[in-house]
Amino acid sequence: MEGPSSQAAPALGLPGRRDSGGDAETDPSRDVKTHFRVCRFIMETGVKLGMRSVPVATACVLYHRFFEQASIRAYEPYLVAMSCVYLAGKVEEQHIRTRDIINVSHRYFNSGSAPLECDKEFWDLRDSVVQCELLILRQLNFHVSFEHPHKYLLHYLLSVKLLVNRHAWSRTPIAETSWALLRDCYHGAMCIRHKPQHIAIATLYLALNSYGVDLPVGEREWWQVLCEYVTKADIDAVISDLLQLYDIEAKCI
């Protein structure tokens, strides 16, 4: 990509992208792994920048939405990710300085290095981040506000807690596991393929099943009571996509 990404790779010390010719691994498979690694970068960068969970989730959705329409071979994914973090901070009203994003990103790829000097290389990189932000806005037609599963999961957890024996609830990390599973959903495009309510229900369903916690049986399943229009097929689809992400994670190590 000319323009926004031209200065990013050398300034940050980004891992080089190999030419696809002669690579035994298919492009779609390699692209999925790249997106997984870049979203992991977004999440780790967000933690170091002190971002809340929703702004980090918004950054991941912005990234996935952008590459839903654009080719990963046309744009530097890590530069797009940095701009998504910057834009997400604005959208979710947790503004992050471009200098902080650049320095944290530089440290991510160059462990133990000193912050970048405010020289021409730094300002070129800052300009690239800002230009790329404008590119993302145009690509998404300025639709940058999203509904996340977080508020639904919080509501579902509070409701389920009332149905579970309090000793069983205190002995098992249902809430912590559900939030961790939800966070993992953002490593892949599944976070934009499924409805937020379905993702919230599915992560809670998987957490409960993982620890063998049973809920009282009634006329309807507990998940139908919490989310009227969700089906078992919807839950299974989310869990299947999430398990595929864990398989990708194992291959990225």
Residue, then its C-alpha position, 0 to 999 in steps of 0.5 A: m500500500e502506498g501512502p498510509s502504510s509506507q512508513a509503518a513497517p521500517a519504523l516499527g520493525l514489523p514482521g515482513r510479509r512473505d510473497s504468496g508465491g510458492d507458499a504451501e499454505t493457502d492464502p485464506s488459512r494464512d490470512v486467518k492466522t494473520h488476523f488472529r495475531v493482529c487482534r492479539f496485538i490490539m488486545e495486548t496494546g489496549v491493556k498496556l494503554g489502559m483501555r477498557s474492554v469495550p474500546v478494545a472490542t470496538a478496535c477489533v470490530l473496526y479491524h474486522r469490518f475493514f478487512e471484510q471489504a479490503s485485501i490484507r495484501a493491499y494494506e499493512p494490517y498492524l498499521v490498520a490495527m494501530s489506527c483502529v485503536y486510535l479511532a476506537g478511543k474516540v468512538e468510546e470516549q477514551h481518547i488515546r494519544t497517537r504518541d502513546i499508541i506508537n510507542v507501545s506498538h514499537r515496544y511490542f515489536n522491539s522488546g526492551s527498546a527505548p521510545l522512538e525519538c520525535d524525529k522525521e521517522f516518528w512524524d511520518l509514522r504518526d501521519s500514517v496512523v492518522q491517514c489510515e484512520l481516515l481511510i478506515l472511516r471512508q471504507l466503513n462509511f463512517h459507521v463506527s458505533f457497534e453493539h457489543p455482547h458485553k452488556y448482555l453477558l453482564h445481564y445474563l450473568l446476574s440472572v443466572k447467578l440467582l438460579v445457581n446454588r451460591h456455594a456452587w457459584s462461589r466454587t466455580p469461576i463462571a463469570e471470569t470464564s465467560w468474560a474470557l471466552l467473550r474476549d477470545c471471540y474478538h480474535g476472529a471475524m466471528c465477532i461480526r458474524h453473530k448477533p451480540q446476544h447470541i455470543a453472550i449466551a453462547t459464552l455463558y453456555l460454554a462456561l456453565n457446561s465446562y464446569g458442569v453447573d446445572l440450572p433448574v429445569g423448567e418449561r423452557e431452557w434457561w437460555q430461551v428465558l434469557c434470550e427469547y429468539v436464540t436457538k440451540a443452533d445459534i449457540d452451537a454455531v458460536i461455540s463452533d467458531l470459537l473452538q476453531l479460533y482456539d485451533i488457530e491459536a494453537k497453530c500460531i504458537 
